[in-house]
Amino acid sequence: MFSVPLLFGQDAIEGSSAALVTFGLYSLAVFVIAWLSHKVLLKRKFMSEYFLGSRNLGLIAFTLTFGATSASAGSFAGFPALIYTHGWVLAIWISGYTVAVIVAMGLFGKRINQIARKTGAITVPDMLRERFQSPAVSMLATLMIVTTVSVYLIPQFKIASLILVQLLEGNIVLVSSAAMMDSLTKDIGLLASVESEYFVCLLFFAVLVIAYTTFGGFRAVVWTDVMQGIVMFFGVLIMLVLALWQVGGLNKATEKMALMIPPKIGQAVFVIEEPAAEDLRISDNAWFTLPDENSDHVRLFRANKTALIAEGTTESKAVAIVEIITPEEIEDILASFPAGKPKPLLNVPVDFRLYKDKVDVTAEDAEESNELTSYAYGAGKRNTYISPPGPDLTDGAGFLPMIAGMSFFLFFALNGPGQPATMVRLMAFDKSKTVRGGIAMLSIYFAMIYFPLVIIFCCARVLIPGADANADRIMPLMSFHLSQTAGVPWLAGFLVAAPFAAAMSTVDSFMLMISSSIVRDVYQKSIKPNATQREVKWLSYGCMLVIGTIVTVLSINPPNVIQHVVVFASGGLAAVFTVPTILAMYWRRFNTPGMLCGMLGGLAPFTVLYSIKWINDLYEVPLIKDYSVSLFGFHPMFWGFIGSGVVAYLVTMNTDPPPEKLVSKFFDAEEIEAEN
Amino acid sequence: MNTTKPDNPKLAAPDPVWKNGLREMWIILGVCAVTLAVVTSVSYGLGLPAETGELQLIMGMPRWVVLGVLVPWIAATIFAVWFGLCYMTDDDLGSELEEESLVGEEGHDV
């Protein structure tokens, strides 16, 4: 155990009342929009209005809802976390977005809209059922959507809650609610280990998003998406300007990144001598130091999660920490604190124990050690943050070797068309001129969001060092840092609204999609075809509530790196839907067995490759101990594409062709009346 | 709906949305392949190896980022604008089926 000779107090990164007001206004606007949408809903037919906005989206609404739904918490929190952790190589990782819009909208935008109109389809399974005249296709599609999309929602809930935690940090309402929650949940196994602030914010977000989505339906989702799309656009641009200004120019930032040596990661348990008279908290932004046994320098650490020493106890749980390794960085950080005036972390003396293991290992299982974990690729090296493949904590080949770079290009370029939320929007625009304009407008929009994000969060490495062990919160941290340093704290409310909007716009769209799949494709089509609109309406509301509740429960203990979950879920949807849907749109000979087997043919390799990884993670099988989820460097989605394409072709060619009348309906200018 | 019964169904005029969409799809996939080749070859060609490379910046960014990602991104965006506004055909997507045929009982509207 080490006694703490020098402790620096918490950073100035914390919520402010001004930011809270700005953010409150934003949330209020969301509710106003939901209320207005509900007014429109009352005047129109429930199903097509609630789930598809009556298929009359114009250019602005279509483009921004498409963009806002595509840009999830992954884009605005997971992606920044990866940039922060791995550096400039993320420019290659995201480069598939160069063509993502033209692929997502242009590949079959007009065709899917046309087929949905011809069949009156409201959901994707609905459209597939009519295209093949097969309930089995619809049911399989529904099953895929409900399961996979539910997983996709978890990281959205997590990041929105983390943003709220940051925004409300120190706020009396949050502190007292958290204390009350602590006392209510301390004996409940699932909740006992959850940070109460996070849990309170999770509940708030869940109520907010479930309420307005349920109340307003698709139109509320689209209108809020438009507002959220605008917020995201200006939020990113303002962050870009502030980041470049505060870092002293991009040249300076990149030169500093070139000098950086990847940090070490581990955990620490904070200990006091006497049992605490009250709950003691050590902030998740606190710095502390230790003399280096091998030199005259000090070792510099940063806590990445809040450490709580509960009343009556003497030590905290293990919390993630980062040790800064680059000498120049250590010098800069120490110089940024008032010289000779270190602020103690607590009013009582504090000791700590270091653990080598990375995050998510309990102190009981972790290895106590003076040395923390080094990066598998990049340890001790400079220049790794400015060159491919980029540093990596666990993979000795680096974060993004060339094949992985190609794989992720294909991933982002091609996964758009396979997302049911994308397809629903393509079914909802009013005329082909809208999708043409949308391709142009959204291509510019994405270029002005995604590439600047790489620049902003490369600057974040310089401005906010030592947040590597909990990098998912870098977006809110950066928002607060930039606005407070610029002297405009209210701006933080607007800046954090951008990632919050991204999470919210994805959650509302996806919840609506799950609900519509269940209500339309299961209940109305298979259980009770003559259901009244009133029944359908209340079932839709109920579904929304149940889905929201389930996802909230699943988000109580979310995975650590949200971008991995986002990639898993969107990759799974793309593996199942992309190739079969393209074939359904363009291949006359494609039939029901081909569609069913094509979807399963995409699912199988995707599931197998991920399952091997999970088994390996759980049981550490020696034969596959170095297995990564990407076979030969290519993401499972890629193998899903190949699997679904090959299986769909072979099955189709070896089974009966579809009825000519059905084919003619979708592929001929004038429908024939064939006998078969 | 107006229907016809040609002697040979295969001779029926193809749906223009299908025909145009198919042509546009091949162009999009071609552009996708070209962009992939340019991005990966230029980025990894200029970006590696990290240890020996001298730091070369353009507008504050590593040279490989500008030439391997930013320039292709700008080019692809210009292409997408041209493709959407000038090349893609404006097709009639047809009219909407009425919801009455999709929902059972009448008279229970909200």
Interface residues (C-beta under 8 A of the other chain):
Chain A: L41 L42 K45 F46 M47 S48 R55 W88 V89 A91 I92 S95 Y97 T98 V99 V101 I102 V103 G106 L107 F108 K110 R111 N113 Q114 R117 K118 T119 G120 I122 G249 L250 N251 K252 A253 T254 E255 A258 K381 N383 T384 I386 S387 P388 M402 G405 M406 F409 L410 A413 L414 K431 S432 K433 V435 R436 G437 G438 I439 A440 S443 I444 A447 F451 I455 Q524 K528 P529 N530 A531 T532 Q533 R534 E535 V536 K537 I582 M585 Y586 E660 S664 F666 F667 D668 A669 E670 E671 I672 E673 A674
Chain B: M1 N2 T3 T4 K5 P6 P9 A12 A13 P14 D15 P16 V17 W18 N20 G21 L22 E24 M25 I28 L29 V31 C32 T35 L36 V39 T40 S43 Y44 G47 L48 P49 A50 E51 G53 L55 L57 M59 G60 M61 P62 W64 V65 G68 V69 L70 P72 W73 I74 A76 T77 F79 A80 V81 F83 G84 L85 M88 T89 D90 D91 D92 L93 G94 S95 E96 L97 E98 E99 S101 L102 V103 G104 E105 H108 D109 V110
